[in-house]
Amino acid sequence: MAITISNVRLSYCNLFQPQQKQGHEKPKYSVTILLPKTNTAAKSQIDQAIAQAIEQGPAKAWNGARPPQPAICVHDGDGTRPSDGMPFGDECKGCWVFTASSPKPPFVVDGQVQPIIDATQVYSGCWGNVNVHFFPYNANGKKGIGCALNGVQKIRDDEPLDGRITAQEAFQVVGTPDTGTYGAAMPATPGAAAYTPGLQYDPITGALIGGC
């Protein structure tokens, strides 16, 4: 069952170009979703969808038997990453964290439900609504619940999580160059004779030292 989760922060946005991840056979579109823990209604919605997927697991993916502890794709951002045991990044603090992916292009729309064409408009750090569905899987000896991505709706901007800044933040406006001076000859070094082609000059003082 597909559900729409509202008001989440987006990270690692691969929504317009699929990415090949290590250990996966095919490239996928994906986004990491940061759900603030204060949004208890959305977390309850996710828990219900996961419970439903677990019920379907034995028949759909687990060969008739439920594993004692199926792996769940939703993680506590205040804890550690299951991949390497290291703490999640600061942006994950106070959030539930999970990644949704799809082998097919997801729909990506704006607040007016119009397609977003410019990929730079949807970046790590902006906020949106996501439509996903949770499903049971059995892959590489691991049984659990994954999250499939259907689409994303961007709802507002925020500070980018990748640390990039805009040109306006990096630089200040400078005065307009005096274009009238461009192309003019450089002033002569004091004490040096004017240069005339075909004559020899001292490389240090610039003084004329003889003819050709």
C-alpha positions in Angstrom: 0.0 0.0 0.0 1.4 3.4 -1.0 1.5 6.1 1.6 2.3 9.8 1.4 4.6 11.1 4.2 4.5 14.8 4.6 7.0 17.4 5.6 10.3 15.5 5.5 13.8 16.7 4.7 15.5 15.2 1.7 19.1 14.0 1.5 21.3 12.2 -1.1 18.9 13.1 -3.9 19.3 10.9 -6.9 15.9 11.6 -8.4 16.8 12.6 -12.0 19.8 10.2 -12.7 20.0 6.7 -11.3 23.1 5.7 -9.3 24.9 2.4 -9.2 25.5 1.4 -5.6 28.0 -1.2 -4.5 26.5 -4.6 -4.2 23.5 -3.8 -6.5 23.2 -5.2 -10.0 21.2 -2.2 -11.4 21.4 1.5 -10.9 18.4 3.0 -9.0 16.8 6.4 -8.3 16.8 7.1 -4.6 16.5 9.6 -1.8 17.2 9.5 1.9 14.3 10.7 3.9 14.7 12.5 7.3 11.5 12.4 9.3 11.5 14.7 12.4 10.6 12.7 15.5 8.1 15.4 16.4 6.0 14.2 13.5 4.4 11.3 15.4 1.5 11.0 13.1 3.7 10.2 10.1 5.8 7.8 12.2 2.6 5.9 13.2 1.6 5.8 9.5 5.0 4.3 8.6 4.8 1.7 11.5 1.4 0.6 10.2 2.7 0.2 6.6 5.7 -1.8 7.9 3.5 -4.1 10.0 1.3 -4.7 6.9 4.4 -5.6 4.8 5.6 -8.0 7.5 2.2 -9.8 7.4 2.6 -10.2 3.7 6.2 -11.3 3.9 5.8 -15.1 4.4 3.6 -15.4 1.3 5.4 -12.8 -0.9 9.1 -13.2 -0.1 9.9 -15.4 2.9 9.0 -18.8 1.6 6.1 -19.2 4.0 8.0 -18.4 7.3 8.5 -15.1 9.0 12.1 -14.5 10.2 12.6 -14.0 13.9 13.8 -10.4 13.4 13.2 -9.1 9.9 15.6 -6.2 9.0 13.7 -2.9 9.0 14.8 0.0 6.7 13.8 2.8 9.1 16.6 3.8 11.5 17.0 6.1 14.5 19.1 9.1 13.5 20.2 9.5 17.1 21.8 6.1 17.0 24.4 4.4 14.7 24.3 3.4 11.1 23.7 -0.3 10.6 26.2 -0.4 7.7 29.3 0.5 9.8 28.2 1.2 13.3 29.2 4.8 13.1 26.9 7.6 14.3 24.6 9.2 11.8 25.5 12.7 10.6 24.3 15.8 12.5 21.5 16.4 10.0 19.9 13.1 11.1 19.7 14.0 14.8 16.2 14.1 16.1 14.9 12.3 13.0 13.9 8.8 11.7 16.1 8.0 8.7 15.4 5.7 5.7 16.1 5.5 2.0 13.5 4.9 -0.7 14.6 3.7 -4.1 13.2 2.7 -7.5 14.6 1.3 -10.7 12.2 3.5 -12.6 12.2 7.3 -12.6 10.0 8.7 -9.8 7.7 11.6 -10.4 9.2 14.9 -9.1 6.8 17.8 -8.8 6.6 21.2 -7.1 4.0 22.7 -4.7 1.5 23.1 -7.6 2.0 19.4 -8.7 3.9 20.5 -11.8 6.9 18.5 -13.0 10.3 19.9 -11.9 12.6 19.9 -14.8 15.7 21.5 -13.3 17.4 18.9 -11.2 19.2 21.6 -9.1 15.9 22.6 -7.6 15.7 19.3 -5.6 18.8 19.0 -3.5 20.0 17.6 -0.2 18.5 19.8 2.5 15.2 20.9 0.9 11.9 19.8 2.3 9.1 17.8 0.6 6.4 15.2 0.7 7.2 11.6 -0.5 5.0 8.8 -1.7 6.5 5.4 -0.9 5.5 1.9 -0.2 7.1 -0.7 2.1 7.6 -4.3 0.9 9.1 -7.5 2.1 12.3 -8.7 0.5 14.6 -11.7 0.5 18.0 -10.9 -1.0 21.5 -12.2 -0.5 20.4 -14.2 2.5 18.8 -11.2 4.2 15.1 -10.9 4.9 13.5 -7.7 5.8 11.3 -4.7 4.8 12.5 -2.3 2.2 11.0 1.0 0.9 10.1 1.7 -2.7 10.0 5.3 -4.0 7.1 6.4 -6.1 7.6 10.2 -6.2 8.6 13.4 -4.5 6.9 16.8 -4.1 9.2 19.7 -3.1 7.6 22.1 -0.7 10.3 24.5 0.5 14.0 25.3 0.4 16.5 25.1 3.3 20.2 25.2 3.9 21.9 22.6 1.6 23.3 19.6 3.5 26.3 19.2 1.2 27.9 22.5 2.4 27.6 24.2 -0.9 26.8 27.9 -1.0 25.6 30.3 -3.6 27.7 32.8 -5.5 25.9 35.6 -3.7 27.0 34.1 -0.4 30.6 33.6 -1.5 31.3 37.0 -3.2 30.5 40.7 -2.9 29.8 43.0 -5.8 32.9 44.9 -6.9 33.2 48.1 -8.8 32.8 48.2 -12.5 36.3 47.9 -14.1 37.5 51.0 -16.1 37.4 49.4 -19.5 39.0 52.5 -21.1 42.4 51.4 -19.7 42.3 47.9 -21.0 44.8 47.3 -23.9 46.9 50.4 -23.0 50.6 50.0 -22.9 52.2 49.4 -19.5 54.1 52.4 -18.1 57.9 52.4 -18.7 60.2 51.5 -15.8 61.7 54.7 -14.5 65.2 55.2 -15.9 64.7 52.7 -18.7 65.0 53.6 -22.4 62.0 53.2 -24.6 62.0 49.8 -26.3 62.7 49.8 -30.0 62.5 46.5 -31.9 65.9 45.4 -33.3 68.0 46.9 -30.6 69.6 45.1 -27.6 68.8 46.0 -24.0 70.3 45.1 -20.6 67.9 42.5 -19.1 68.2 44.0 -15.6 68.4 47.8 -16.2 66.7 48.0 -19.5 69.5 50.3 -20.8 70.4 50.2 -24.5 73.6 48.2 -24.9 74.2 48.1 -28.7 72.7 47.7 -32.1 71.9 44.5 -34.0 
